[in-house]
Amino acid sequence: MYDYSLESMTLPPADTPLYNHSLNMVETWLKSKNCRQDSQKLNNWLVQCRDWQAEISMDIEEIRVRYINALSGNKDVNRAFPYSLSRKDIEDAIFTGP
């Protein structure tokens, strides 16, 4: 069994496009951001922050984020980011919240 912790895997520089990361690296990155993988839909990840929660989906051409109950009236906010963006840009966009 492989250990994909950040200690054993070196991620590319933060300005590297996400499509230049292996799937294992992307999963390691999401885990390092306190995301939990959905046990039923393995391409979905859940993250809970103090003021918001979101579902992150790794689709074929982009990474999608659904901020749950982010707007008044308990409406979700959906965003999508192409894998051609750098890991830093995607991280800044996702983890600053809705």
Stockholm file with secondary structure:
# STOCKHOLM 1.0

chainA/1-98         MYDYSLESMTLPPADTPLYNHSLNMVETWLKSKNCRQDSQKLNNWLVQCRDWQAEISMDIEEIRVRYINALSGNKDVNRAFPYSLSRKDIEDAIFTGP
#=GR chainA/1-98 SS CCCCSTTTCCCCCTTSBGGGSCHHHHHHHHHHTTCEECSSSTTEEEEECSSCEEEEEECSSEEEEEEEEEETTTEEEEEEEETTSBHHHHHHHHHTCC
#=GC SS_cons        CCCCSTTTCCCCCTTSBGGGSCHHHHHHHHHHTTCEECSSSTTEEEEECSSCEEEEEECSSEEEEEEEEEETTTEEEEEEEETTSBHHHHHHHHHTCC
//
